[in-house]
Amino acid sequence: MSAAPGTVPGVSRSSTQQSSAADLLVVANRLPVDQVVEADGSTSWRPSPGGLVSALAPVMRRNQGAWIGWPGNAGEEMEPFEEDGLTLVPVALSEEEVAEFYEGFSNDTLWPLYHDLAAKPSFHREWWDSYVRVNQRFADAAAANAAEGATVWVQDYQLQLVPAMLRELRPDLRIGFYLHIPFPPAELFSQLPWRRQILEGLLGADLVGFQLSGAAQNFVRLVRQRVGHKTHRDTVYLPDGRVVRARAFPISIDTEGFEELAASEEVQARAAEIRRDLGNPRTLFLGIDRLDYTKGIHARLRAFSELIADGHLDVEDAVFVQVATPSRERVDQYRQLRDDIDQLVGRVNGDLGRIGRPAISYLHSSFPREEMAALYRAADVMVVTPFRDGMNLVAKEYVACRLDGDGALVLSEFAGAADELRQAYLVNPYDINGMKATMLEASRAQPKEVARRMRAMRKTVSEHDVSHWASTFLTSLAGDPESHTKQTHPAEES
Ligand code: G6P
């Protein structure tokens, strides 16, 4: 099925809709903008963090959709409003809900559990109660704003109960769910005291999307084991005759947007300025991450500092620029991480730096897209080494910005992006010696070899951009006519 230019397949304006009811709704924990309270008490809006927003906003704008989400601070109810071509429907969270639903269950229980226990998850029953209450609020908001027969696309681990809650309220809707982070194997997921409720929540969707096929398989296996439904390959057969499909849809970036940005004179000039300010090093290594313990920042900086200490690299001609975007700062594990990185950077620069030549240039800050594009253009070696990552859009953004076809990408094999960017210099982020060897290899590789790899990766990123991702998901959600109707499961199930 092919879509009319500029529209998303499966989404059409319904004749019966009221003016406020939308035909395509995204339900995500965050609105694409955060409300910021200034010192004088006035409020303003700024783009919210995370890859999800940059991934979905263009698709939503083209389809006059509504976006339901949290404005990013504890606060009062707010009316829906228009911003930059989107209808935004704020869902309010109280102080207690920010602590229990967002910082607690979402980011101190689910986040570490779904990322291979990169930190120890905390299980608290009151956090779970808050997760249920807040998910119900999002489901109510979606039900109230959806036109008859609308398509609702629920996003990510914060809202896994919404699909079933929404189906209960509005059986007329097509409901899709997409998980941006990894879905763990049964052995890990089964630790969760509320495992069955989460699986049943997700089964409210018609289509459950994951980054990788392994995650979809983990989900189907868990549904069979823990809920007891019949399954066959990517399909779950519910007792009431409904079917749910679980498939992989690797997310991507606004490739053209990044290419245009990288081609602009301002960005090129800024890239040159960055290199000059760093003393025109021969090799500029770059890391850009949310400050998160899954990202492997500490191990990567340690590997780099050892290369200098061992004499393989010299601060006169190599520097590591690490940007760490502040994130979830009230969660203990994140506070601890910040202290650990501060301490490591201080020690490395104290021990190995020279006047005007730090080994690591560390920026704990978030930057606009233009500055990111300039950094991508300025870097010789991009180092992306998460212990576990659903996809990692930074790796794809770097590739999109390398308009001249040069630049090396060192990439963890445990990032979802490694499935597609096979020509990156792949590393095991737990293996410090392996990372050292590969970072060195990437920095010394022949330009021809670097270009060969980058060419292949650029082809992948330009062919599979974020609109391809969104339209593939929405086509699959709208397609499969048999999945709209009740059906019996086939004789042969697994
Ligand atoms: C990841 C998650 C997103 C989240 C983003 C930023 O990319 O998959 O759902 O929005 O991190 O995290 P935050 O907690 O600030 O929303």
Boltz pocket constraint, residues with backbone or C-beta under 6 A from the ligand:
constraints:
  - pocket:
      binder: B
      contacts: [[A, 29], [A, 30], [A, 49], [A, 50], [A, 51], [A, 52], [A, 156], [A, 157], [A, 180], [A, 181], [A, 327], [A, 328]]
      max_distance: 6.0
